[in-house]
Amino acid sequence: MSELNQTKNPFYFSTRDLLLMAVFAALGGVASTYINTLGDAVHAALGLPGATQWAAGLHVLWLVLGMGIIRKPGAGTFIGILKGAVELMSGNTHGVIILLVDLVAGLLVDFGFLLFHKNRTVLPYLVAGGLATASNVLVFQIFATLPMNILGITAILILMVVALISGLIFAGIIPYLLVNRLAKAGIVKTPSPSTHERKVGWWIILGVFLLAVLLAIFLHMNLRGPVSIQISGAVNRQYEFPFEDFQPKMVTKQMEYRGVMTEYTGYQLKELIQYAEPDPNANTLLIEASDGYAFLISFDELESNPDILLVTQGRGEDASFDIVGPESSKAWVRNVTKMTVIPTEGLTIIQPSGEQSLFDPDEWLAEMDSTQIALPQGSQKLQGVPVWKIIKENIDDEIPEEVIFKSNEKDLSLPWAEIQGNDELRIFIVIESESISFALAEMSGEAQLYPVKEMEIN
């Protein structure tokens, strides 16, 4: 790639700059899902405090790499905004908060390079990468369920230190080495910004900083849950909690938060649901949040896990509720608005031998990821499980030729070669008012078949 003549370009960012920013944002946005999975896997294996943040610098690498090549103030911020948009549209479980996370990261990348604009060493890369990576801990803390007690502050500090080290390595040293190799090969040129560009850069930083503050205030006000939670569905007694006639005992538990033991005080969720007198056939609890995020908790886990709590944040009109303690971190839901008790019938799976089994979503919570799916009744954010993993659980060593998905009106046959190892094709759980149905769809949002009643493995 040859360097274009930037001085003749009538716009601040050239076409080349815009293309590079779009490419790095897309790469960063798509890679983030896999980076999160990798980080969780290492944390599960090691179990060290703060281990979830060891790969945090890989999220910021793309911002620093793009800024190191373009070298125009504001490039880091725009890559961050675009990256956040890609993550949001691809179904990031953090929802709209991810926009603020990437916006602040991009802002700090610009700040680091502007602060040391004359320095051609690794220093601006280290400052930009370290600060931008550590910032994600603070931004998430604004909306997190972590109480502000001594254990909570300790947890934040540990997470920030681990994130900072990750940022110095993955978002500092590595981009520096890559940019220098590309420059020595003559692929890119990295001129220092002009005086005019530096002045524009400081104004961009100021403007984006104010935008980030306004966005943080807006999210904090609009994503806050209500002061009471509706508990309904397949129950004999619908009610809103807190309820004057029901005063459950508060308990205190120590649980792991991102690799750090933290203390939580709240109400046992099992007791709140039992008070609603669930239908005997009910086996699933749907938790919904103010930002539209939702996740399922099985009744089996409610019975076996006494650490699942409903934690109160704030007081009076500023109060909101969070779920903490489930085995799956995806079920730690902030700003809860509603809890619905649902009976799940399951999806029939016909095995090659002719035997039948049921797909029970309660058993697949750890494998679920969410995205927006276009259904006939409108687009919904749903949780889904890769089809190939469900099939593998229902066959022995034989290799199937095809899988037939059946609905009330038509069938869809797909070859096993198209399904195997394909994490994009999933069975999504569609939560309805009094039941659960299933849809075959892609993570891109395209529905293949709905509702799916049966899967036949041949």
Secondary structure, 3 states (H helix, E strand, C coil): CCCCCHHHCCCCCCHHHHHHHHHHHHHHHHHHHHHHHHHHHHHHHHCCCCHHHCCHHHHHHHHHHHHHHHCCCCHHHHHHHHHHHHHHHCCCCCCCHHHHHHHHHHHHHHHHHHHCCCCCCCHHHHHHHHHHHHHHHHHHHHHCCCCCCHHHHHHHHHHHHHHHHHHHHHHHHHHHHHHHHHHHCCCCCCCCCCHHHHHHHHHHHHHHHHHHHHHHHHHHHHCCCCCCEEEEECECCCEEECECCECCCEEEEEEEECCEEEEEEEEEHHHHHHHCCECCCCCEEEEEECCCCEEEEEHHHHHHCCCCEEEEECCHHHCEEEEECCCCHHHCCCCEEEEEEECCCCEEEECCCCCEEEECHHHHHHHCEEEEEEECCEEEEEEEEEHHHHHHCCCCCCCCCEEEEECCCCEEEEEHHHHCCCCCEEEEEEECCCCEEEEEEECCCCEEECCCCEEEEC
